[in-house]
């Protein structure tokens, strides 16, 4: 049977059903079996015609709709289901939009005014590429001098009593030098151990001391007060490239590059003790202590890939709280005014916290003019050593 014949047959069937239904409705409206209910033997063919027609059509249309719904129940259910899905999807989309407005996702943005709030002198591996980065994100060359061309290669730095010091490095693993104006001058005081690859440094005791620790396979630590370097407690585990930060007002370190462990430790007046293990093996990351006694960990290698996660150790529990705008590792950081400035190997980012030191947003400032691992950072004036 062709489609045309099928449609014709269906149309005829629907017509017959409609006439049958109309007959039933007419019977219910006028139960008198007399085919001529008008007692007038010569009725006016137009009398009551409009009234009966109107009533019959009103009832028959309602009844026809009811019968159609009954006969096409599956179609009606499908229509209602479709409408329900559309409504639910629209509502979910609205809800998702509301959530994204309340909890903004960190996004990458270009440099714009007021993105740093601090002026930095940045000294890369080789000091002849030093530059200033200003509050608006613009950079300019800075002129720094030192005894040898590789004087700042592989060094680590810390502030002691407001002055910038660098420690170890490829030119001399035990050197200590201070930035005087625009020149590094080496001190006669020496470190107790070789410090180069894997060494970590941290300003402690309100900036009155520098803590210098680690190296490949080296657990040792020492402190420097601006005059003398003194040996202190060694860690239980090795932590080369494990970072140093503050947790609950005490130094802490996490992970290692040359040992397969996830260990974290903290230093008290009696020595190093264990903290909760990190969830993964990690190295070359940053650790920053907050005023609320928690600690942030971000960037780094897990185990060889740069990661974007921002992790927090709070009340002895690790939680992932956000993401960097770009994966990064082997960088230096500076915390000021509820913003953390992170100078990674190939990117500069700002992590903003609110008044309660909860993560607010992360912004990509840009790419540094000189790629460098662990650059020396010094907050200063916008015209320092230009």
Residue, then its C-alpha position, 0 to 999 in steps of 0.5 A: x500500500x502506498x503512503x498516499x493510500x494509507x493516508x486516505x484510509x486513515x482520513x476515512x477512518x477518522x471521519x467515521x470515528x468523528x461521526x460516531x462520536x458526534x452521534x453519541x454526543x447528540x444522543x446524550x444532549x437529546x435523549x428522546x428517541x423520536x427522530x423528530x423532537x419538534x412537536x410542530x408538524x410543520x417545523x421551521x427548519x431554521x428554528x433552534x438550529x443555531x442553538x442546537x448546532x452551537x451546543x452540539x459543537x461545544x460538547x463534541x469538541x471537548x469530547x473529541x479532545x478527550x478521545x484524541x488524548x486517550x487515543x494518542x496517550x503516548x504522544x501526549x506523554x512524550x510531549x509533556x516529557x519533552x517540555x519537562x526536560x526543556x524546563x529542567x535544562x533551562x533551570x539548571x543553566x540558570x543555576x549554573x550561571x548563578x554558581x559561576x557568578x558567586x565562585x569565579x573560576x581563575x582565568x588568564x588575562x593580559x597585563x593591565x593597570x594595578x596588577x602587581x601593587x608592588x615594584x620588584x627587582x628581579x634578578x635571573x640566573x645571570x644578573x646582567x639580565x636583571x629587570x624591574x617590573x612595576x605595578x602596572x606590569x611594565x618592565x625595564x632593565x636594571x643594572x646590577x653588578x657582581x664579582x663574576x658573571x655567574x655570581x647569581x647562577x643557582x643561588x637562593x635568597x632571603x631577607x635578613x633584617x631588611x637586607x637581601x642576601x644570596x647563598x651558595x650557587x654555581x660560582x661558589x657553593x659556600x658563599x654568602x653575599x649581600x646586595x649593597x645598592x646595585x652591587x653584590x658584595x661577598x662576605x667573609x662569612x661562609x656557609x657550613x655546607x655546600x649549597x647549590x642544587x636543591x637548596x632552599x632558603x627562608x626568612x624566619x623569626x620575623x626576618x631576623x634570621x635566614x634558614x638555609x637547608x638541603x641539597x641532593x641527598x642532604x638533610x642539613x640546615x643552618x641559620x644566618x643572622x647577617x653575621x654568622x652561619x650556624x648549624x641547626x637541626x637536620x630533617x628526618x627525610x631528604x627534601x631537595x627542591x622541597x621548598x621552605x615555608x611557614x606553617x603554624x608559625x614554624x618552618x616547614x618543607x614538603x616533598x623531594x626531587x631525589x627521593x620517592x616520598x611524599x613526606x612533610x616536616x616542620x621545625x620547632x625548638x626541639x627539631x623536625x617532626x612529621x606533618x601529614x604526607x602530601x598526596x603526591x610526590x612533588x618537587x620544585x614547588x612553592x610553599x607560602x605561610x599565611x597569617x591564619x597559620x595555614x600554608x599554601x603549596x602551588x606549582x612544581x613537578x608531579x613527578x616530572x610534569x608542571x602542575x597547576x594545583x593550589x593546595x592548602x595545609x590547614x588544621x593538619x589536612x591537605x585540600x586542593x583549593x584552586x588552580x594557577x592560571x598556567x602550570x609553573x615550576x622552579x619559581x620564587x614567590x613574595x607575599x604582600x598585602x593579601x596577594x602572592x606574586x609568583x615568578x615561575x620559570x616562564x610566567x608571572x602570576x598573582x594569587x589574590x586572597x580575601x581578608x580571611x586569606x581564602x582564595x579569591x582569584x588567580x591572574x596571569x600577569x604575563x611572561x617575564x622578559x628573561x626565563x629563569x629558575x628561582x629568580x631573586x626577588x626584591x620589593x623596591x622602588x620603581x626606579x631602583x638601579x635603572 
